[in-house]
Amino acid sequence: MTKAATLLAAPEEGYNPLLPHTYELVVGIFAFAVVAFFLIKVLTPRIQKTLAERTDAIEGGIKRAEEAQAEAQVLQQQYRDRLAEARHEAARLREEAREQAAQIKAELREEAQAEARRLIEAAHAQIEADRQAAFASLRNEIGRLSTDLAGRIVGESLEDEVRQRRTVDRFLDELENSAAVR
């Protein structure tokens, strides 16, 4: 048998397969220390830094979202306030327009009534002037006709202007007095 076969075939005395050799134990402890040192000194700070950045990003994102939401609520309230203010302003302007329209309407009505009164007064004055002119014209015509008739009845000429006027005036005054008595 070869030496390798004898080594494999002959178990060493006092060798326990569950216990490692001391050089393996030293190399294992050294490797563990290197990995632990690498993890503690290099990877752990990087992991913690990454976790802190993620935490900050998440918390910052939440905070920014809350701030944005609060700002949106403030803007929405400002919009509602401005909208309410605009509605009040529009209502005030409508009311002012109604008042101005009522005032203009009243002024126009007053002007129209004043114009109507003026026209009526002018018409009355014209009617009165026409009546006076007609009355004077009728008076002259009645006087002329009366004197012609009286001259025919009496047989005497009443062509004297002064006498004719007195007679006509007296006759018309008597007619007016008799009409006023009735």
Secondary structure by P-SEA (a helix, b strand, c coil): ccaaaaaaaccccccccccccaaaaaaaaaaaaaaaaaaacccaaaaaaaaaaaaaaaaaaaaaaaaaaaaaaaaaaaaaaaaaaaaaaaaaaaaaaaaaaaaaaaaaaaaaaaaaaaaaaaaaaaaaaaaaaaaaaaaaaaaaaaaaaaaaaaccccccaaaaaaaaaaaaaaaaaaaaac
